[in-house]
Amino acid sequence: MDEGRPLFVQLAEQIESDILSGALPEETQVPSTNEFATFHRINPATAGKGVNLLVDAGILYKKRGIGMFVAAGSRARIVAQRRERFENDYVRPLLLEADKLGLSREEITALITKNITEGTSR
């Protein structure tokens, strides 16, 4: 876990990443908040707060008396949210800086292509 960000946010992002990777397929049960708390060595209330973020977002849902499950369509919802965040956090600032530097569309594309080719993007 990263000390710079709230633990419950990091837990929610980890669960999302597990959904994206297929480690937690849609309609499967996720570990309980106590299991998350034990595994990550955090307070169960903190784990519950992270899980509830995803419940509020419609990524997880509760089956009464059974536990939490990954909702159908969650993967697509997470991809859409993260793409939007990627655009806002990375693409727009990149384009603003490129504009300040007077870079053309072709120059920006060439820089990105160069970095992909050199393997720095992965």
MMTF fields as JSON, N, C-alpha, C and O atoms, coordinates in Angstrom:
{
  "mmtfVersion": "1.0.0",
  "mmtfProducer": "UNKNOWN",
  "numBonds": 487,
  "numAtoms": 488,
  "numGroups": 122,
  "numChains": 1,
  "numModels": 1,
  "chainsPerModel": [1],
  "groupsPerChain": [122],
  "chainIdList": ["A"],
  "bondAtomList": [4, 2, 8, 6, 12, 10, 16, 14, 20, 18, 24, 22, 28, 26, 32, 30, 36, 34, 40, 38, 44, 42, 48, 46, 52, 50, 56, 54, 60, 58, 64, 62, 68, 66, 72, 70, 76, 74, 80, 78, 84, 82, 88, 86, 92, 90, 96, 94, 100, 98, 104, 102, 108, 106, 112, 110, 116, 114, 120, 118, 124, 122, 128, 126, 132, 130, 136, 134, 140, 138, 144, 142, 148, 146, 152, 150, 156, 154, 160, 158, 164, 162, 168, 166, 172, 170, 176, 174, 180, 178, 184, 182, 188, 186, 192, 190, 196, 194, 200, 198, 204, 202, 208, 206, 212, 210, 216, 214, 220, 218, 224, 222, 228, 226, 232, 230, 236, 234, 240, 238, 244, 242, 248, 246, 252, 250, 256, 254, 260, 258, 264, 262, 268, 266, 272, 270, 276, 274, 280, 278, 284, 282, 288, 286, 292, 290, 296, 294, 300, 298, 304, 302, 308, 306, 312, 310, 316, 314, 320, 318, 324, 322, 328, 326, 332, 330, 336, 334, 340, 338, 344, 342, 348, 346, 352, 350, 356, 354, 360, 358, 364, 362, 368, 366, 372, 370, 376, 374, 380, 378, 384, 382, 388, 386, 392, 390, 396, 394, 400, 398, 404, 402, 408, 406, 412, 410, 416, 414, 420, 418, 424, 422, 428, 426, 432, 430, 436, 434, 440, 438, 444, 442, 448, 446, 452, 450, 456, 454, 460, 458, 464, 462, 468, 466, 472, 470, 476, 474, 480, 478, 484, 482],
  "bondOrderList": [1, 1, 1, 1, 1, 1, 1, 1, 1, 1, 1, 1, 1, 1, 1, 1, 1, 1, 1, 1, 1, 1, 1, 1, 1, 1, 1, 1, 1, 1, 1, 1, 1, 1, 1, 1, 1, 1, 1, 1, 1, 1, 1, 1, 1, 1, 1, 1, 1, 1, 1, 1, 1, 1, 1, 1, 1, 1, 1, 1, 1, 1, 1, 1, 1, 1, 1, 1, 1, 1, 1, 1, 1, 1, 1, 1, 1, 1, 1, 1, 1, 1, 1, 1, 1, 1, 1, 1, 1, 1, 1, 1, 1, 1, 1, 1, 1, 1, 1, 1, 1, 1, 1, 1, 1, 1, 1, 1, 1, 1, 1, 1, 1, 1, 1, 1, 1, 1, 1, 1, 1],
  "groupList": [{"groupName": "MET", "atomNameList": ["N", "CA", "C", "O"], "elementList": ["N", "C", "C", "O"], "formalChargeList": [0, 0, 0, 0], "bondAtomList": [1, 0, 2, 1, 3, 2], "bondOrderList": [1, 1, 2], "singleLetterCode": "M", "chemCompType": "L-PEPTIDE LINKING"}, {"groupName": "ASP", "atomNameList": ["N", "CA", "C", "O"], "elementList": ["N", "C", "C", "O"], "formalChargeList": [0, 0, 0, 0], "bondAtomList": [1, 0, 2, 1, 3, 2], "bondOrderList": [1, 1, 2], "singleLetterCode": "D", "chemCompType": "L-PEPTIDE LINKING"}, {"groupName": "GLU", "atomNameList": ["N", "CA", "C", "O"], "elementList": ["N", "C", "C", "O"], "formalChargeList": [0, 0, 0, 0], "bondAtomList": [1, 0, 2, 1, 3, 2], "bondOrderList": [1, 1, 2], "singleLetterCode": "E", "chemCompType": "L-PEPTIDE LINKING"}, {"groupName": "GLY", "atomNameList": ["N", "CA", "C", "O"], "elementList": ["N", "C", "C", "O"], "formalChargeList": [0, 0, 0, 0], "bondAtomList": [1, 0, 2, 1, 3, 2], "bondOrderList": [1, 1, 2], "singleLetterCode": "G", "chemCompType": "PEPTIDE LINKING"}, {"groupName": "ARG", "atomNameList": ["N", "CA", "C", "O"], "elementList": ["N", "C", "C", "O"], "formalChargeList": [0, 0, 0, 0], "bondAtomList": [1, 0, 2, 1, 3, 2], "bondOrderList": [1, 1, 2], "singleLetterCode": "R", "chemCompType": "L-PEPTIDE LINKING"}, {"groupName": "PRO", "atomNameList": ["N", "CA", "C", "O"], "elementList": ["N", "C", "C", "O"], "formalChargeList": [0, 0, 0, 0], "bondAtomList": [1, 0, 2, 1, 3, 2], "bondOrderList": [1, 1, 2], "singleLetterCode": "P", "chemCompType": "L-PEPTIDE LINKING"}, {"groupName": "LEU", "atomNameList": ["N", "CA", "C", "O"], "elementList": ["N", "C", "C", "O"], "formalChargeList": [0, 0, 0, 0], "bondAtomList": [1, 0, 2, 1, 3, 2], "bondOrderList": [1, 1, 2], "singleLetterCode": "L", "chemCompType": "L-PEPTIDE LINKING"}, {"groupName": "PHE", "atomNameList": ["N", "CA", "C", "O"], "elementList": ["N", "C", "C", "O"], "formalChargeList": [0, 0, 0, 0], "bondAtomList": [1, 0, 2, 1, 3, 2], "bondOrderList": [1, 1, 2], "singleLetterCode": "F", "chemCompType": "L-PEPTIDE LINKING"}, {"groupName": "VAL", "atomNameList": ["N", "CA", "C", "O"], "elementList": ["N", "C", "C", "O"], "formalChargeList": [0, 0, 0, 0], "bondAtomList": [1, 0, 2, 1, 3, 2], "bondOrderList": [1, 1, 2], "singleLetterCode": "V", "chemCompType": "L-PEPTIDE LINKING"}, {"groupName": "GLN", "atomNameList": ["N", "CA", "C", "O"], "elementList": ["N", "C", "C", "O"], "formalChargeList": [0, 0, 0, 0], "bondAtomList": [1, 0, 2, 1, 3, 2], "bondOrderList": [1, 1, 2], "singleLetterCode": "Q", "chemCompType": "L-PEPTIDE LINKING"}, {"groupName": "ALA", "atomNameList": ["N", "CA", "C", "O"], "elementList": ["N", "C", "C", "O"], "formalChargeList": [0, 0, 0, 0], "bondAtomList": [1, 0, 2, 1, 3, 2], "bondOrderList": [1, 1, 2], "singleLetterCode": "A", "chemCompType": "L-PEPTIDE LINKING"}, {"groupName": "ILE", "atomNameList": ["N", "CA", "C", "O"], "elementList": ["N", "C", "C", "O"], "formalChargeList": [0, 0, 0, 0], "bondAtomList": [1, 0, 2, 1, 3, 2], "bondOrderList": [1, 1, 2], "singleLetterCode": "I", "chemCompType": "L-PEPTIDE LINKING"}, {"groupName": "SER", "atomNameList": ["N", "CA", "C", "O"], "elementList": ["N", "C", "C", "O"], "formalChargeList": [0, 0, 0, 0], "bondAtomList": [1, 0, 2, 1, 3, 2], "bondOrderList": [1, 1, 2], "singleLetterCode": "S", "chemCompType": "L-PEPTIDE LINKING"}, {"groupName": "THR", "atomNameList": ["N", "CA", "C", "O"], "elementList": ["N", "C", "C", "O"], "formalChargeList": [0, 0, 0, 0], "bondAtomList": [1, 0, 2, 1, 3, 2], "bondOrderList": [1, 1, 2], "singleLetterCode": "T", "chemCompType": "L-PEPTIDE LINKING"}, {"groupName": "ASN", "atomNameList": ["N", "CA", "C", "O"], "elementList": ["N", "C", "C", "O"], "formalChargeList": [0, 0, 0, 0], "bondAtomList": [1, 0, 2, 1, 3, 2], "bondOrderList": [1, 1, 2], "singleLetterCode": "N", "chemCompType": "L-PEPTIDE LINKING"}, {"groupName": "HIS", "atomNameList": ["N", "CA", "C", "O"], "elementList": ["N", "C", "C", "O"], "formalChargeList": [0, 0, 0, 0], "bondAtomList": [1, 0, 2, 1, 3, 2], "bondOrderList": [1, 1, 2], "singleLetterCode": "H", "chemCompType": "L-PEPTIDE LINKING"}, {"groupName": "LYS", "atomNameList": ["N", "CA", "C", "O"], "elementList": ["N", "C", "C", "O"], "formalChargeList": [0, 0, 0, 0], "bondAtomList": [1, 0, 2, 1, 3, 2], "bondOrderList": [1, 1, 2], "singleLetterCode": "K", "chemCompType": "L-PEPTIDE LINKING"}, {"groupName": "TYR", "atomNameList": ["N", "CA", "C", "O"], "elementList": ["N", "C", "C", "O"], "formalChargeList": [0, 0, 0, 0], "bondAtomList": [1, 0, 2, 1, 3, 2], "bondOrderList": [1, 1, 2], "singleLetterCode": "Y", "chemCompType": "L-PEPTIDE LINKING"}],
  "groupTypeList": [0, 1, 2, 3, 4, 5, 6, 7, 8, 9, 6, 10, 2, 9, 11, 2, 12, 1, 11, 6, 12, 3, 10, 6, 5, 2, 2, 13, 9, 8, 5, 12, 13, 14, 2, 7, 10, 13, 7, 15, 4, 11, 14, 5, 10, 13, 10, 3, 16, 3, 8, 14, 6, 6, 8, 1, 10, 3, 11, 6, 17, 16, 16, 4, 3, 11, 3, 0, 7, 8, 10, 10, 3, 12, 4, 10, 4, 11, 8, 10, 9, 4, 4, 2, 4, 7, 2, 14, 1, 17, 8, 4, 5, 6, 6, 6, 2, 10, 1, 16, 6, 3, 6, 12, 4, 2, 2, 11, 13, 10, 6, 11, 13, 16, 14, 11, 13, 2, 3, 13, 12, 4],
  "groupIdList": [1, 2, 3, 4, 5, 6, 7, 8, 9, 10, 11, 12, 13, 14, 15, 16, 17, 18, 19, 20, 21, 22, 23, 24, 25, 26, 27, 28, 29, 30, 31, 32, 33, 34, 35, 36, 37, 38, 39, 40, 41, 42, 43, 44, 45, 46, 47, 48, 49, 50, 51, 52, 53, 54, 55, 56, 57, 58, 59, 60, 61, 62, 63, 64, 65, 66, 67, 68, 69, 70, 71, 72, 73, 74, 75, 76, 77, 78, 79, 80, 81, 82, 83, 84, 85, 86, 87, 88, 89, 90, 91, 92, 93, 94, 95, 96, 97, 98, 99, 100, 101, 102, 103, 104, 105, 106, 107, 108, 109, 110, 111, 112, 113, 114, 115, 116, 117, 118, 119, 120, 121, 122],
  "secStructList": [7, 7, 6, 6, 1, 7, 2, 2, 2, 2, 2, 2, 2, 2, 2, 2, 2, 2, 2, 2, 2, 6, 1, 1, 7, 6, 6, 7, 5, 7, 7, 7, 2, 2, 2, 2, 2, 2, 2, 2, 6, 7, 7, 2, 2, 2, 2, 2, 2, 2, 2, 2, 2, 2, 2, 2, 6, 6, 1, 3, 3, 3, 3, 6, 6, 6, 3, 3, 3, 3, 7, 6, 6, 2, 2, 2, 2, 2, 2, 2, 2, 2, 2, 2, 2, 2, 0, 0, 0, 0, 0, 2, 2, 2, 2, 2, 2, 2, 2, 2, 2, 6, 7, 7, 2, 2, 2, 2, 2, 2, 2, 2, 2, 2, 2, 2, 2, 6, 6, 6, 6, 7],
  "xCoordList": [0.834, 0.0, 0.883, 1.972, 0.389, 1.108, 0.709, -0.477, 1.7, 1.443, 0.789, 0.171, 0.92, 0.456, -1.024, -1.533, -1.724, -3.148, -3.949, -3.421, -5.216, -6.032, -6.077, -6.203, -5.972, -5.945, -7.228, -7.185, -8.364, -9.628, -9.731, -10.326, -9.152, -9.133, -8.223, -8.564, -7.076, -6.143, -6.761, -6.569, -7.497, -8.161, -9.192, -9.256, -9.988, -10.993, -10.327, -10.817, -9.219, -8.498, -7.921, -7.894, -7.46, -6.924, -8.026, -7.809, -9.199, -10.329, -10.704, -10.951, -10.748, -11.023, -9.994, -10.353, -8.721, -7.661, -7.834, -7.585, -8.26, -8.515, -9.691, -9.692, -10.681, -11.811, -11.318, -11.66, -10.523, -10.003, -9.132, -9.194, -8.325, -7.412, -8.117, -7.563, -9.331, -10.057, -9.888, -10.489, -9.071, -8.904, -10.211, -10.45, -11.058, -12.398, -13.421, -13.818, -13.848, -14.827, -16.181, -16.504, -16.945, -18.282, -19.132, -19.02, -19.969, -20.89, -20.181, -20.783, -18.902, -18.232, -18.143, -18.184, -18.023, -17.944, -16.55, -15.546, -16.51, -15.229, -14.966, -15.899, -13.706, -13.429, -14.217, -14.621, -14.419, -15.135, -14.242, -13.032, -14.855, -14.061, -13.062, -11.957, -13.43, -12.477, -11.304, -10.169, -11.571, -10.48, -9.559, -8.336, -10.158, -9.337, -8.503, -7.316, -9.128, -8.437, -7.261, -6.172, -7.486, -6.42, -5.288, -4.115, -5.641, -4.631, -3.772, -2.549, -4.416, -3.693, -3.228, -2.562, -3.601, -3.242, -3.744, -3.001, -5.037, -5.702, -6.923, -7.338, -7.486, -8.677, -9.864, -10.018, -10.705, -11.881, -12.798, -13.426, -12.886, -13.715, -13.144, -13.89, -11.826, -11.173, -11.451, -11.759, -11.342, -11.649, -13.109, -13.417, -14.001, -15.416, -15.677, -16.538, -14.942, -15.102, -14.681, -15.324, -13.604, -13.158, -14.167, -14.458, -14.701, -15.708, -16.968, -17.572, -17.362, -18.572, -18.439, -19.434, -17.221, -17.015, -17.46, -18.108, -17.096, -17.439, -18.91, -19.496, -19.504, -20.951, -21.688, -22.61, -21.284, -21.918, -21.766, -22.632, -20.654, -20.403, -21.074, -21.012, -21.724, -22.394, -21.451, -21.83, -20.229, -19.244, -19.453, -19.314, -19.786, -20.073, -21.518, -22.088, -22.092, -23.412, -23.438, -22.65, -24.348, -24.44, -25.59, -26.704, -25.29, -26.339, -26.509, -25.613, -27.645, -27.897, -27.597, -28.094, -26.774, -26.419, -25.353, -24.927, -24.916, -23.921, -22.617, -21.543, -22.706, -21.503, -21.601, -22.68, -20.446, -20.354, -19.967, -19.19, -20.524, -20.273, -19.961, -20.36, -19.237, -18.921, -20.165, -20.688, -20.621, -21.828, -21.558, -20.451, -22.589, -22.5, -22.243, -22.836, -21.373, -21.054, -20.007, -19.657, -19.506, -18.525, -17.248, -16.724, -16.742, -15.486, -15.598, -14.716, -16.669, -16.865, -16.998, -16.483, -17.68, -17.84, -16.492, -16.207, -15.656, -14.339, -13.466, -12.777, -13.491, -12.697, -13.114, -12.258, -14.41, -14.892, -14.452, -14.018, -14.561, -14.151, -12.654, -12.221, -11.866, -10.41, -9.939, -8.971, -10.615, -10.265, -10.525, -9.718, -11.659, -11.985, -10.948, -10.488, -10.589, -9.57, -8.215, -7.484, -7.88, -6.622, -6.58, -5.565, -7.691, -7.76, -7.583, -6.803, -8.308, -8.246, -6.899, -6.391, -6.324, -5.098, -3.819, -2.803, -3.863, -2.63, -2.694, -1.81, -3.744, -3.796, -3.97, -3.225, -4.928, -5.146, -3.934, -3.532, -3.325, -2.11, -0.967, -0.211, -0.851, 0.179, -0.041, 0.902, -1.28, -1.583, -1.405, -0.97, -1.737, -1.518, -0.031, 0.363, 0.795, 2.242, 2.805, 3.673, 2.314, 2.768, 2.443, 3.238, 1.271, 0.874, 1.81, 2.206, 2.162, 3.092, 4.45, 5.123, 4.842, 6.132, 6.078, 7.102, 4.875, 4.715, 4.85, 5.187, 4.587, 4.697, 3.475, 2.344, 3.714, 2.619, 2.025, 2.602, 0.884, 0.248, 1.197, 1.314, 1.865, 2.799, 3.975, 4.42, 4.474, 5.59, 5.165, 5.912, 3.961, 3.439, 3.292, 3.707, 2.7, 2.522, 3.866, 4.008, 4.854, 6.187, 6.825, 7.455, 6.66, 7.222, 6.576, 7.263, 5.266, 4.559, 4.974, 5.245, 5.022, 5.421, 6.843, 7.127, 7.722, 9.119, 9.177, 9.903, 8.425, 8.44, 7.796, 8.221, 6.805, 6.201, 7.218, 7.413, 7.854, 8.851, 10.025, 10.525, 10.461, 11.588, 11.2, 12.059, 9.912, 9.457, 9.323, 9.185, 9.358, 9.252, 7.8, 7.546, 6.855, 5.46, 5.003, 3.904, 5.795, 5.374, 6.382, 6.206],
  "yCoordList": [-1.185, 0.0, 1.254, 1.269, 2.287, 3.552, 4.485, 4.74, 4.991, 5.855, 7.188, 7.824, 7.616, 8.935, 9.068, 10.182, 7.945, 8.0, 7.194, 6.263, 7.539, 6.807, 5.31, 4.911, 4.497, 3.04, 2.506, 1.581, 3.081, 2.578, 2.82, 2.018, 3.93, 4.212, 3.209, 2.691, 2.942, 1.975, 0.577, -0.146, 0.202, -1.102, -1.165, -2.157, -0.131, -0.097, -0.205, -0.925, 0.502, 0.436, -0.952, -1.427, -1.607, -2.969, -3.941, -4.808, -3.798, -4.662, -4.406, -5.348, -3.134, -2.802, -3.445, -4.005, -3.366, -3.962, -5.48, -6.072, -6.095, -7.54, -7.87, -8.916, -7.007, -7.2, -7.046, -7.855, -6.018, -5.794, -6.948, -7.331, -7.499, -8.581, -9.926, -10.864, -10.016, -11.275, -12.114, -13.182, -11.637, -12.368, -12.424, -13.367, -11.407, -11.382, -11.214, -10.09, -12.308, -12.202, -11.686, -11.761, -11.17, -10.681, -11.822, -12.97, -11.482, -12.396, -13.391, -14.38, -13.136, -13.982, -13.242, -12.013, -14.006, -13.43, -12.867, -13.453, -11.718, -11.121, -11.458, -11.779, -11.391, -11.646, -10.683, -9.601, -11.098, -10.253, -9.092, -9.107, -8.092, -6.966, -7.431, -6.895, -8.417, -8.956, -9.654, -9.555, -10.357, -10.998, -9.959, -10.094, -8.915, -7.825, -7.182, -6.913, -6.94, -6.288, -7.131, -6.611, -8.41, -9.307, -9.371, -9.275, -9.53, -9.654, -8.402, -8.492, -7.227, -5.957, -5.344, -4.31, -6.016, -5.532, -4.107, -3.207, -3.955, -2.67, -2.907, -4.047, -1.832, -1.893, -2.386, -1.952, -3.283, -3.739, -2.594, -2.682, -1.533, -0.385, 0.287, 0.755, 0.33, 0.905, 0.039, 0.55, -1.277, -2.205, -2.044, -2.037, -1.916, -1.731, -0.455, -0.419, 0.583, 1.857, 1.711, 2.271, 0.961, 0.722, -0.092, 0.214, -1.135, -1.965, -1.147, -1.269, -0.319, 0.492, 1.523, 1.89, 1.992, 2.87, 2.166, 2.755, 0.892, 0.125, -0.264, -0.387, -0.457, -0.713, 0.533, 0.436, 1.702, 2.964, 3.22, 3.839, 2.737, 2.935, 1.867, 1.923, 0.881, -0.181, -1.258, -2.06, -1.286, -2.286, -3.591, -4.681, -3.468, -4.617, -4.515, -3.426, -5.657, -5.658, -6.718, -7.663, -6.552, -7.454, -8.426, -8.044, -9.702, -10.713, -10.958, -11.47, -10.592, -10.659, -12.048, -13.065, -12.051, -13.281, -14.107, -15.135, -13.677, -14.449, -13.672, -14.205, -12.406, -11.603, -10.65, -10.397, -10.128, -9.168, -9.882, -10.837, -9.403, -9.992, -8.897, -7.744, -9.283, -8.367, -8.27, -9.284, -7.067, -6.844, -7.078, -6.854, -7.531, -7.683, -6.309, -5.315, -6.258, -5.003, -4.166, -3.076, -4.679, -3.912, -3.641, -2.528, -4.644, -4.469, -3.327, -2.471, -3.313, -2.255, -0.888, 0.107, -0.837, 0.422, 0.933, 2.127, 0.022, 0.411, 0.901, 1.913, 0.19, 0.611, 2.01, 2.856, 2.264, 3.583, 4.672, 5.744, 4.403, 5.391, 5.66, 6.809, 4.601, 4.77, 5.443, 6.202, 5.169, 5.861, 7.359, 8.182, 7.696, 9.109, 9.761, 10.872, 9.067, 9.574, 9.706, 10.667, 8.74, 8.773, 10.011, 10.704, 10.271, 11.443, 12.729, 13.605, 12.83, 14.046, 14.233, 15.351, 13.134, 13.227, 13.242, 13.783, 12.65, 12.512, 13.153, 13.924, 12.831, 13.301, 14.815, 15.489, 15.347, 16.804, 17.589, 18.546, 17.217, 17.935, 17.799, 18.745, 16.627, 16.43, 17.381, 18.006, 17.487, 18.364, 19.836, 20.624, 20.213, 21.599, 21.938, 23.013, 21.027, 21.245, 21.257, 22.069, 20.361, 20.329, 21.634, 22.132, 22.191, 23.472, 24.591, 25.444, 24.577, 25.581, 25.495, 26.506, 24.27, 24.061, 24.232, 24.178, 24.438, 24.639, 23.362, 23.409, 22.218, 20.945, 20.734, 21.003, 20.257, 19.95, 18.582, 17.802, 18.308, 17.007, 15.897, 14.859, 16.135, 15.141, 14.909, 13.774, 15.967, 15.829, 15.06, 14.232, 15.349, 14.636, 13.149, 12.285, 12.868, 11.487, 10.786, 9.63, 11.479, 10.895, 10.585, 9.541, 11.487, 11.245, 10.029, 9.209, 9.922, 8.79, 7.491, 6.487, 7.517, 6.339, 5.918, 4.728, 6.88, 6.588, 5.876, 4.894, 6.361, 5.759, 4.378, 3.507, 4.168, 2.836, 1.885, 0.768, 2.332, 1.518, 1.164, 0.04, 2.11, 1.866, 1.057, 0.671, 0.802, -0.018, 0.717, 0.079, 2.038, 2.781, 2.897, 3.336, 2.511, 2.615, 1.4, 1.417, 0.353, -0.876, -1.285, -2.294],
  "zCoordList": [0.0, 0.0, 0.0, 0.575, -0.651, -0.788, 0.349, 0.563, 1.077, 2.236, 1.873, 2.726, 0.615, 0.23, -0.049, -0.179, -0.143, -0.477, 0.527, 1.135, 0.71, 1.674, 1.362, 0.204, 2.398, 2.235, 1.611, 0.8, 1.983, 1.441, -0.06, -0.779, -0.538, -1.981, -2.685, -3.748, -2.093, -2.669, -2.735, -3.713, -1.697, -1.698, -2.818, -3.545, -2.962, -4.026, -5.399, -6.269, -5.595, -6.873, -7.109, -8.244, -6.046, -6.177, -6.589, -7.435, -5.996, -6.36, -7.816, -8.569, -8.216, -9.617, -10.542, -11.578, -10.171, -10.992, -11.095, -12.145, -10.0, -10.031, -10.94, -11.59, -10.996, -11.915, -13.353, -14.216, -13.613, -14.966, -15.45, -16.618, -14.555, -14.944, -15.094, -15.667, -14.582, -14.633, -13.378, -13.259, -12.435, -11.174, -10.39, -9.636, -10.573, -9.975, -11.101, -11.408, -11.714, -12.807, -12.318, -11.133, -13.243, -12.919, -12.359, -12.787, -11.409, -10.723, -9.798, -9.379, -9.475, -8.491, -7.163, -7.113, -6.106, -4.767, -4.523, -4.927, -3.855, -3.469, -2.006, -1.27, -1.576, -0.158, 0.738, 0.312, 1.965, 2.927, 3.359, 3.136, 3.976, 4.476, 5.522, 5.598, 6.326, 7.307, 6.629, 7.095, 5.536, 4.794, 4.169, 4.214, 3.584, 3.026, 4.126, 3.941, 5.265, 6.382, 6.865, 7.106, 7.002, 7.452, 6.43, 6.789, 5.173, 4.122, 4.015, 3.905, 4.048, 3.88, 5.197, 5.224, 6.293, 7.63, 7.868, 8.26, 7.61, 7.837, 8.713, 8.925, 9.214, 10.039, 9.197, 8.056, 9.735, 8.985, 8.55, 7.495, 9.335, 8.945, 7.694, 6.835, 7.605, 6.423, 5.205, 4.128, 5.379, 4.287, 3.863, 2.671, 4.838, 4.539, 3.766, 2.887, 4.09, 3.384, 1.918, 1.03, 1.663, 0.288, -0.5, -1.656, 0.135, -0.523, -0.793, -1.859, 0.162, -0.017, -1.13, -1.755, -1.385, -2.547, -3.819, -4.684, -3.913, -5.114, -5.146, -6.221, -3.987, -3.935, -4.418, -5.227, -3.925, -4.325, -5.822, -6.44, -6.409, -7.841, -8.7, -9.928, -8.044, -8.798, -9.306, -10.159, -8.794, -9.211, -8.434, -8.989, -7.155, -6.307, -5.815, -5.747, -5.478, -4.847, -3.765, -3.784, -2.826, -1.682, -1.861, -2.218, -1.6, -1.497, -0.009, 0.662, 0.48, 1.918, 2.487, 2.003, 3.524, 4.196, 3.496, 4.022, 2.322, 1.567, 1.425, 1.703, 0.989, 0.825, -0.349, -0.884, -0.736, -1.839, -3.123, -3.113, -4.226, -5.54, -6.552, -6.387, -7.605, -8.696, -9.585, -10.048, -9.813, -10.61, -12.095, -12.586, -12.792, -14.243, -14.862, -14.443, -15.84, -16.512, -15.794, -16.246, -14.668, -13.882, -14.65, -14.612, -15.345, -16.068, -17.078, -17.15, -17.847, -18.845, -18.172, -18.682, -17.039, -16.307, -15.808, -15.897, -15.278, -14.778, -15.923, -15.791, -17.049, -18.219, -18.651, -18.911, -18.731, -19.158, -18.185, -18.607, -16.886, -15.881, -15.95, -15.872, -16.097, -16.121, -17.413, -17.397, -18.524, -19.768, -19.64, -20.073, -19.041, -18.836, -17.916, -18.179, -16.844, -15.921, -16.617, -16.378, -17.48, -18.23, -19.132, -19.21, -19.804, -20.675, -19.862, -20.235, -18.757, -17.934, -17.246, -17.157, -16.759, -15.965, -16.8, -16.366, -17.995, -18.778, -20.161, -20.534, -20.923, -22.31, -22.38, -23.091, -21.664, -21.718, -21.226, -21.887, -20.071, -19.66, -20.676, -20.897, -21.286, -22.312, -23.483, -23.969, -23.93, -25.062, -24.707, -25.546, -23.475, -23.049, -23.043, -23.497, -22.531, -22.506, -23.924, -24.243, -24.771, -26.167, -26.869, -27.667, -26.571, -27.159, -26.703, -27.498, -25.406, -24.882, -25.57, -25.774, -25.925, -26.581, -28.089, -28.77, -28.6, -30.036, -30.851, -32.034, -30.219, -30.927, -31.818, -31.414, -33.017, -33.932, -33.612, -32.854, -34.192, -34.022, -34.471, -33.82, -35.588, -36.113, -35.162, -34.994, -34.547, -33.604, -32.346, -31.824, -31.878, -30.705, -31.038, -30.266, -32.188, -32.62, -32.759, -32.36, -33.325, -33.501, -32.136, -31.967, -31.174, -29.843, -29.174, -28.566, -29.291, -28.694, -29.391, -28.732, -30.723, -31.488, -31.141, -31.0, -31.005, -30.641, -29.292, -29.137, -28.332, -27.0, -26.993, -26.234, -27.805, -27.916, -28.546, -28.068, -29.61, -30.309, -29.406, -29.447, -28.599, -27.696, -26.469, -25.676, -26.315, -25.208, -23.896, -22.852, -23.912, -22.656, -22.187, -21.065, -23.031, -22.614, -21.837, -21.282, -21.776, -21.078, -20.101, -19.419]
}
